[in-house]
Structures are given as C-alpha cells and as structure tokens.
Amino acid sequence: MIKKRPHLLLLFLILQSCTHTQTFNKARLDSFFFALNTRDENMGSIAIATNGVVVYQNAIGYSQANDRVKTPATIKTKYRIGSISKMFTATMIFQLIDEGKLSFETRLASYFPQLPNAQKITIAEMLDHRSGLHNFTNDSLYTTYKAVPKSEAEMVAIFARQKPDFEPDAKAEYSNTNFVLLGYIIEKLTGKTYAEELKKRVTSKMGLADTYYGTKANPAKNEAYSYNYPGQWTQMPETDMSIPGGAGAVVSTPTDLIKFINALFAGKLISRASLELMKTMKDNYGMAMFTIPFDDKKGYGHTGGIDGFSSVLIYFPEDKLAVAYTSNGVRYSTDDVIMGALSIYFNRPFAIPEFKTITLTTADLDKYVGKYTSTQLPLKVHITKNNTFLFAQAIGQTVFPLEAKGGDKFSFGADVTLQFEPAKKTFTLTQRGATYLFTKTD
C-alpha cells in the first residue's frame, strides 16, 4: 500500500487540476454565432484554446459570396489578419537582436538615411510606435495607390516625403510606417524575402501550415475575400500586399494564430526578456502588442484591419487562454463578437442580441444627404443615398455604405459611426475612439 500512495497522490492532483479547468456553455456559444450568421451580422472564424488545447472552433458566413458562387467558410478558411502581422514582424526582429545582427539602439539611418529623423530614430522606438514617423495609411493619397504593387524603393520614397508627426521618443502614436520599414530591415539583414524569413523563423518552427505572407486572394487556396454590406454582402477591392508588408500582409487562420501566441508566451520563439518588452506598455503601446482587458482579466495581443477584414488575437496569461477571431464581413463589430464570446466562455452575463433590422424609406434619408466638412480633419465627406440606403464618400476615397442603427445614427463596419443631428446640419464621426465634427455646406 505504501508504494501505491505516490500514484494515488498523482491521480488526486490530476483530478484536482481538472476541477480548475474552465467549463463553459458551448451550446450557448454556438447559439451566439448562429444568430450572427443567420442575420448576416458577421462572417468569420473563431478558435479558443486553454493550456494549448483547442476547446472551441466555429466558422460562419462565406469565404466567397457573389451571385454565382457562395462558398461557406470553414475553420480552415484563411483570412488577411492586418496589423496582427506586426507581432510576427516583431518576433523576427527580436530573433535578429538575440543573434547579434541588430540592437534596440541601431539607428534607422543605418538602412534608410533618407527618411526624416533617421539619425535619431532607433529600432526600439519603431517597435514602440515612438519614432514620430507619419502613418502613411492616414494620408488621403493612400487610397489612390493601395491596390497597385509597390517596390521597397517606391514605398520608402513615399515615406521620405512625409513630415514627421513629432520628435523621436517624445510620445507614442500608432504608425504602420514603422513596421513596413522593420519588414524591409529583416530582408536587408538576412538577404531573404520577408515571406522566406517568416516561414523559416516562425511558421515552419511551429507547424503553422496556414500562415504565410499573402498575395492576391485565391479562393482555390481557401482564402477569403472581404465584404461590406449595402443590403447584401458585396466584395470589396483588395489592397496589394506589397503595400502593408511587415505591417499587415500576413494571412492566417484562428487556429494558427492561437498556436503562434501560445508559442510566443511559452518562450518558444523569443526570449523571456524580449516577451517582457512586448508586454511593457509605454503610453499604452508595447512592442507590437497591446493590453486587451476583459472585465478583471488582463490580456495581451493585437487587433487587425485591412480592406473589409477585421481580426483580434488575445492571450490571458493567468488563465492560459488564447482566443483568435478573424472576419471578412463586419456589421456587428469584431470587438463585440470577442466580448460576447469571452462573456459566454467565462460564464459572465451576456444577452445574445436580437439583431433587429431598422428599415428607412428613401424620404427618411433626405435630411442626411449633402456635403460636409470638418475643421478637425482635411476631409470633405459627401453623403448620398440610393433608394433606401445611405452612403458616405470622403473626396478621393471609395464609397462605403452606412447602416441605420436608429436615432439618426449610422455605422460602417467594425469601428466607424456617424451620429447625425439634422436640425444642426452636422454629424459626428467616431472612429477608433476619436471623434470629429462635420458640418453640412450645402
């Protein structure tokens, strides 16, 4: 009997650990995604893993949807993940630093001396969004070339013409320019393409067969197109992946993304010291990572958006929980999808929305139609209608549909809302937490 006690103790510990495993209502989570799917509120795919083990997967909507072809999404459908790509770029930069090929204090001028403040800007400041380099995707000209292939030389020439937003390390401000350049630096240091280094340094190591540097979307490879919703899912134009590069050109699946972030936090891709730098926030920015809280829980990860794609990747260290959601069609916001999924997973109060459609007549829309300007942004916005649908177009940019939310409020995709005040002939644009007042000029 004495010899059997260690085995009995081990069995007790195993059973005890099982009682601490998070249990959740999978049927309720299924019901949530069923509601999203049947009301065309979102299209995408989710994966949740605890202790590295996938405990939930689901896919809704279509990877391809047009008059002739409707291809249902599966858990193997691949999506453009936008700025989550920055986590992959930072991982490779950290590896190169550990190999002694680069340092945090290396100056940008070592590679691109023609850029503003290049002699002052360090690799660390670029990783932390503290370089002051202007975010090229904020410029109105961006939409005129984003679908056209660009070389490194052409992109750097665009960056060189942009004035810096502030002195290096004066503050933090999100800029895709930093990570496009870091992607180029990876190529210069290794003599290989970003795609080749991504495969060698990350995806092959972790068995991420469905993660790679994207090209033109190919449904034959189970890659999704992206869509907006002016009454039905309508395919959106594609950004050429040579434009976002190391800032946003990676394609992946939720399952691969949770494998990646689990490996990252397990120390399998970078050192513990490097991971701590990613997690250390300065003015709300870490090195290619943000804190993403849920109630009393603290998560780390990144969001992504490109064309009509929207994605979220989060890891909660205390719970050893990873969750990833990738979407190619957004009416109900990606953030709300994740918050709903986490609420159900953690057994927190959550009411599955009824998703009531608000129908307006063409006459109802007349009070919103017109041209608007803002003193806060150098943009002129033209609000138009087509039958019972309202549309917005910033001059020089593409037209996007607006969805009625009631109370003179309209939305576009995950993070754009327009709150009209017809009596004042104004609307307030809210995007990513920032607000801008526009006034009708005719």
Stockholm file with secondary structure:
# STOCKHOLM 1.0

chainA/1-442         MIKKRPHLLLLFLILQSCTHTQTFNKARLDSFFFALNTRDENMGSIAIATNGVVVYQNAIGYSQANDRVKTPATIKTKYRIGSISKMFTATMIFQLIDEGKLSFETRLASYFPQLPNAQKITIAEMLDHRSGLHNFTNDSLYTTYKAVPKSEAEMVAIFARQKPDFEPDAKAEYSNTNFVLLGYIIEKLTGKTYAEELKKRVTSKMGLADTYYGTKANPAKNEAYSYNYPGQWTQMPETDMSIPGGAGAVVSTPTDLIKFINALFAGKLISRASLELMKTMKDNYGMAMFTIPFDDKKGYGHTGGIDGFSSVLIYFPEDKLAVAYTSNGVRYSTDDVIMGALSIYFNRPFAIPEFKTITLTTADLDKYVGKYTSTQLPLKVHITKNNTFLFAQAIGQTVFPLEAKGGDKFSFGADVTLQFEPAKKTFTLTQRGATYLFTKTD
#=GR chainA/1-442 SS CGGGHHHHHHHHHHHHHHHTSCCCCHHHHHHHHHHHHHTTCEEEEEEEEETTEEEEEEEESEEEESSSCEEECCTTCBEECGGGHHHHHHHHHHHHHHTTSCCTTCBGGGTCTTSTTTTTCBHHHHHTTCSCCCCGGGSTTHHHHTTSCCCHHHHHHHHHTSCCSSCTTSCCCCCHHHHHHHHHHHHHHHSSCHHHHHIIIIIHHHTCTTCEECCSCCGGGTBCCCEECSSSCEECCCCCTTTTGGGTCEEECHHHHHHHHHHHHTTSSSCHHHHHHHHCCBTTBCSSCEEEEETTEEEEEEEEEETTEEEEEEEETTTTEEEEEEEEEESSCHHHHHHHHHHHHTTCCCCCCCCCCCCCCTTTTTTTCEEEECSSSSCEEEEEEETTEEEEEETTSCEEEEEEEETTEEEETTTEEEEEEGGGTEEEEEETTEEEEEEECC
#=GC SS_cons         CGGGHHHHHHHHHHHHHHHTSCCCCHHHHHHHHHHHHHTTCEEEEEEEEETTEEEEEEEESEEEESSSCEEECCTTCBEECGGGHHHHHHHHHHHHHHTTSCCTTCBGGGTCTTSTTTTTCBHHHHHTTCSCCCCGGGSTTHHHHTTSCCCHHHHHHHHHTSCCSSCTTSCCCCCHHHHHHHHHHHHHHHSSCHHHHHIIIIIHHHTCTTCEECCSCCGGGTBCCCEECSSSCEECCCCCTTTTGGGTCEEECHHHHHHHHHHHHTTSSSCHHHHHHHHCCBTTBCSSCEEEEETTEEEEEEEEEETTEEEEEEEETTTTEEEEEEEEEESSCHHHHHHHHHHHHTTCCCCCCCCCCCCCCTTTTTTTCEEEECSSSSCEEEEEEETTEEEEEETTSCEEEEEEEETTEEEETTTEEEEEEGGGTEEEEEETTEEEEEEECC
//
